[in-house]
């Protein structure tokens, strides 16, 4: 079968990590008899350099015509001085909006072999961790009205947090559906004691929960959730939350599991548009071009692509198995190595995972 994949390598370590993911795709295609046809398109700083804007129309069109989008990461100091709407990250927000990617799935899994990379006390994570952060991605304060004006104390700036019932309902359904295939618990995170948008969020989530009597629902304030993630992370199964809270909590969850270089994500639409599969980390300009980046988050994003975009469960499992095997054999990039442990580079990690792939 033929699958069309748009590849946005992006900036910084982006091309290094997507390069390894492409090798995995090619080998997977050979092993399972698929053709993964990859088209490279520009976004972020790389697109600004060529087209003067972070998300050219051509990129959006090619992504829309594809079955899935693989993304590295965008951004870097070179473009930090650009006005907000022309920064690389603005291209990402526009891509999410253009493809209606309202649901961002961020699994945070602590592999048993990497338990030493977890900064928490060993007794808090016995048996590993498996948390899914379900973050709303196209609403809330990142997309609300924003601006500058003169207030009573002089110049001021504002960003508006606004959620419609429809936006909350569809992400809540995605969270309850996901929980049904996991440990059947949803923790909805809000700030309902002070924010009106959170009060609406909670009302809608409670209403949706009535359709999922087999799933336990609990509510938690975001400040408490930030604390509970380090105090007792094993209590969480699916964390359902808004765009900004999810942005922050998923980075925290990632560190609890060891390295930001290990965690994949999928951003999905309910409208038949292709999903975007990408690591949760950024373009890591501090290590770009040095063959130091961990490509595993990007490679595991392919496993999410196999499952969510193509329903290719065996292919997804083959990627997961190959990654586990390489880790169990003791191979580490610098970000997941113990002090003094021998490390390998981006290319070598990618090569070993390709070699470990089996049907
Ligand atoms: P970052 O995630 O790029 O880096 C944070 C730290 O983690 C750095 O020390 C980095 O070296 C390390 N790191 C990240 N990925 C790694 C990997 N695969 N292997 C090993 N180490 C890794 O976050 P930042 O430094 O805050 O942001 C850098 C740039 O990335 C900024 O321009 C930011 O706007 C952009 N950014 C982009 C995305 C995206 O494209 N989705 C997400 C976050 C940040």
Boltz pocket constraint, residues with backbone or C-beta under 6 A from the ligand:
constraints:
  - pocket:
      binder: B
      contacts: [[A, 72], [A, 73], [A, 74], [A, 75], [A, 76], [A, 77], [A, 89], [A, 92], [A, 260], [A, 261], [A, 262], [A, 278], [A, 279], [A, 280], [A, 281], [A, 282], [A, 283], [A, 284], [A, 285], [A, 286], [A, 287], [A, 292], [A, 293], [A, 294], [A, 295], [A, 297], [A, 335]]
      max_distance: 6.0
